Amino acid sequence: MKSWEKRLTVLEALHEREHASEHGWVLDNDVRGSFQQGVESAVREGLAELADRETRAELSAHEGRPVRWAARLTPCGGDALAYARARPVPEPDPEEPASGEQLVKLRPAQMDALRIFISIAGELATSPAEGLSERVRTAGFSRVDNRWCLCLTEEQVESVAYGLYLHMLGGSSAEANRFARDYGVAYRPAPVTRQPTPVITHVANRADHATSKD
């Protein structure tokens, strides 16, 4: 967990416990070691404050026991929490490809075509590669790149090329052509025979992967 995520987790927990208490303070009997350390770190940043001796004495009288530690958010800490809640949820980093895989980034139009390919798998003579359906289902979207991110094996990449080839026959060729330029893989049918043999062409001198937005 990143430092800012840890900070917000502490502020959220402190806010919840503070508002659940009768006096607006989180007391020593409601904390554990790691949480207390997180609160004290927030104190050093000015996002939380610890009760002084006089306040602890008042809290002790209220609780009927000695209160040795109490904390609450500062106004700045409350504002920081409100601001964090209003921000868009940060995007997760793209999944790291495993051995034998590569990160493939598809434009929305390419992903739409691929989803159709996956949806009709049961009607096709050449089905999508094993595992491709799951990769499509769990793909993450990068708003920065305006791309869908998938980690695919070589067989799955070739299957994507086939799906985009089918899309090309029934509509636009732009998606298949761009995929060939970006990843060096295109589907080309064999010369016409009674039983055509699928042919995957690995394009020479492929272009560098495109990263510009649509």
C-alpha positions as CSV (number, residue, x, y, z in Angstrom):
1,M,0.0,0.0,0.0
2,K,1.3,3.4,-0.9
3,S,2.0,6.1,1.7
4,W,-1.0,8.3,0.7
5,E,-3.2,5.2,0.8
6,K,-2.0,4.4,4.3
7,R,-2.6,8.0,5.4
8,L,-6.2,8.1,4.1
9,T,-6.9,4.7,5.7
10,V,-5.9,6.2,9.1
11,L,-7.8,9.4,8.5
12,E,-11.0,7.4,7.5
13,A,-10.7,5.1,10.6
14,L,-10.1,8.1,12.9
15,H,-13.0,10.0,11.5
16,E,-15.4,7.0,11.9
17,R,-14.3,6.3,15.5
18,E,-14.3,10.0,16.4
19,H,-17.9,10.5,15.2
20,A,-19.0,7.3,17.0
21,S,-17.8,8.6,20.3
22,E,-19.8,10.7,22.7
23,H,-17.1,13.4,23.2
24,G,-15.5,13.5,19.7
25,W,-12.2,11.9,20.8
26,V,-10.8,8.5,20.0
27,L,-9.4,7.0,23.2
28,D,-6.6,4.7,24.1
29,N,-8.9,1.7,24.6
30,D,-10.1,2.0,21.0
31,V,-6.7,1.8,19.3
32,R,-4.1,-0.9,18.4
33,G,-0.4,-0.6,17.8
34,S,-0.3,0.0,14.1
35,F,-3.3,2.3,14.1
36,Q,-1.9,4.4,17.0
37,Q,1.4,4.7,15.1
38,G,-0.6,5.8,12.0
39,V,-2.5,8.4,14.0
40,E,0.8,9.8,15.5
41,S,2.2,10.0,12.0
42,A,-0.9,12.1,11.0
43,V,-0.3,14.3,14.1
44,R,3.2,15.0,12.9
45,E,1.7,16.1,9.6
46,G,-0.9,18.3,11.3
47,L,-3.8,16.2,10.2
48,A,-4.6,14.9,13.7
49,E,-4.1,16.2,17.2
50,L,-3.5,14.5,20.6
51,A,-5.4,15.6,23.7
52,D,-3.4,17.7,26.1
53,R,-3.2,16.9,29.9
54,E,-6.3,19.1,30.7
55,T,-8.4,17.4,28.1
56,R,-7.3,13.9,29.2
57,A,-8.3,14.8,32.7
58,E,-11.8,15.8,31.5
59,L,-12.0,12.6,29.5
60,S,-10.9,10.5,32.4
61,A,-13.6,12.0,34.6
62,H,-16.1,11.3,31.9
63,E,-14.9,7.7,31.4
64,G,-14.4,7.0,35.1
65,R,-10.9,5.7,34.4
66,P,-7.5,7.2,33.5
67,V,-7.3,8.2,29.8
68,R,-3.6,8.3,28.8
69,W,-4.1,8.9,25.1
70,A,-6.8,10.5,22.9
71,A,-6.8,11.8,19.4
72,R,-9.0,13.4,16.8
73,L,-8.8,15.0,13.3
74,T,-7.7,18.6,13.0
75,P,-9.8,20.8,10.6
76,C,-7.0,20.3,8.1
77,G,-7.3,16.6,8.4
78,G,-11.0,16.7,7.9
79,D,-10.6,18.8,4.8
80,A,-7.9,16.4,3.5
81,L,-10.3,13.5,3.9
82,A,-13.2,15.4,2.3
83,Y,-11.0,16.3,-0.7
84,A,-9.7,12.7,-1.0
85,R,-13.3,11.4,-1.1
86,A,-14.2,13.9,-3.9
87,R,-11.3,12.9,-6.1
88,P,-11.8,10.3,-8.9
89,V,-10.7,6.8,-7.9
90,P,-7.0,6.4,-9.0
91,E,-6.5,3.9,-11.8
92,P,-4.6,0.7,-10.8
93,D,-1.3,0.2,-12.5
94,P,-1.6,-2.1,-15.5
95,E,-1.1,-5.7,-14.7
96,E,2.5,-6.9,-15.2
97,P,2.7,-9.6,-17.9
98,A,3.8,-13.0,-16.7
99,S,6.5,-15.0,-18.4
100,G,5.4,-15.8,-22.0
101,E,2.9,-12.9,-22.1
102,Q,2.9,-9.3,-23.4
103,L,0.9,-6.3,-22.5
104,V,-1.6,-5.4,-25.2
105,K,-3.4,-2.1,-25.3
106,L,-6.5,-2.0,-27.4
107,R,-8.5,1.0,-28.6
108,P,-12.2,1.0,-27.5
109,A,-13.3,0.1,-31.1
110,Q,-10.9,-2.8,-31.1
111,M,-12.1,-4.0,-27.8
112,D,-15.8,-3.8,-29.0
113,A,-14.9,-6.0,-31.9
114,L,-13.1,-8.4,-29.7
115,R,-16.1,-8.7,-27.4
116,I,-18.3,-9.7,-30.3
117,F,-15.7,-12.3,-31.3
118,I,-15.8,-13.7,-27.7
119,S,-19.6,-13.6,-27.5
120,I,-20.1,-15.9,-30.6
121,A,-17.4,-18.4,-29.6
122,G,-19.9,-21.3,-29.7
123,E,-20.8,-20.6,-33.3
124,L,-17.3,-20.4,-34.7
125,A,-15.3,-23.1,-36.4
126,T,-12.1,-21.4,-35.0
127,S,-12.8,-20.5,-31.4
128,P,-11.0,-17.8,-29.4
129,A,-7.8,-19.0,-27.9
130,E,-8.0,-20.6,-24.5
131,G,-8.1,-18.1,-21.7
132,L,-8.8,-15.1,-24.0
133,S,-12.4,-14.7,-22.9
134,E,-11.3,-14.4,-19.2
135,R,-8.6,-11.8,-20.2
136,V,-11.3,-9.8,-22.0
137,R,-13.6,-10.0,-19.1
138,T,-11.0,-8.8,-16.6
139,A,-9.3,-6.2,-18.8
140,G,-8.6,-2.8,-17.2
141,F,-9.2,0.5,-18.8
142,S,-6.5,3.2,-18.8
143,R,-8.1,6.6,-19.1
144,V,-4.6,8.1,-19.6
145,D,-4.0,6.1,-22.8
146,N,-7.7,5.6,-23.6
147,R,-6.9,1.9,-24.0
148,W,-8.0,-1.5,-22.7
149,C,-5.1,-3.3,-21.1
150,L,-4.7,-7.1,-21.4
151,C,-1.8,-9.4,-20.8
152,L,-1.8,-12.1,-23.5
153,T,0.1,-15.1,-24.6
154,E,1.3,-15.4,-28.2
155,E,-1.6,-17.7,-29.0
156,Q,-4.1,-15.2,-27.5
157,V,-2.5,-12.3,-29.5
158,E,-2.9,-14.3,-32.7
159,S,-6.5,-15.1,-31.7
160,V,-7.2,-11.3,-31.3
161,A,-5.8,-10.9,-34.8
162,Y,-8.3,-13.4,-36.1
163,G,-11.2,-11.8,-34.3
164,L,-10.2,-8.4,-35.8
165,Y,-10.0,-10.0,-39.3
166,L,-13.6,-11.2,-38.9
167,H,-14.5,-7.7,-37.9
168,M,-12.7,-6.4,-41.0
169,L,-14.8,-8.6,-43.3
170,G,-18.0,-7.3,-41.9
171,G,-17.1,-3.7,-41.4
172,S,-14.0,-1.5,-40.7
173,S,-10.5,-2.6,-41.5
174,A,-8.9,0.1,-39.3
175,E,-8.9,-2.0,-36.1
176,A,-7.1,-5.0,-37.7
177,N,-4.7,-2.8,-39.6
178,R,-3.8,-0.8,-36.4
179,F,-3.3,-4.0,-34.5
180,A,-1.0,-5.3,-37.2
181,R,1.1,-2.1,-37.0
182,D,1.2,-2.0,-33.2
183,Y,1.9,-5.7,-32.5
184,G,3.1,-7.1,-35.8
185,V,0.4,-9.8,-36.1
186,A,-2.3,-10.0,-38.8
187,Y,-4.5,-12.8,-39.9
188,R,-4.5,-13.7,-43.6
189,P,-6.4,-16.6,-45.1
190,A,-4.6,-19.2,-47.3
191,P,-5.4,-19.3,-51.0
192,V,-9.0,-20.5,-51.6
193,T,-9.4,-24.2,-51.2
194,R,-12.2,-26.4,-50.0
195,Q,-10.6,-26.3,-46.5
196,P,-8.8,-23.0,-46.1
197,T,-5.9,-23.1,-43.7
198,P,-5.6,-20.2,-41.2
199,V,-2.4,-18.2,-41.6
200,I,-1.0,-15.8,-39.1
201,T,1.3,-13.3,-40.5
202,H,4.0,-11.7,-38.3
203,V,4.5,-8.4,-39.9
204,A,8.1,-7.3,-40.4
205,N,9.4,-3.9,-39.1
206,R,6.4,-3.4,-36.9
207,A,5.7,0.1,-35.7
208,D,6.3,1.1,-32.1
209,H,3.3,0.6,-29.9
210,A,1.0,3.6,-30.2
211,T,0.4,5.5,-27.0
212,S,-1.5,8.6,-28.2
213,K,-5.1,9.2,-27.3
214,D,-7.9,8.8,-29.8
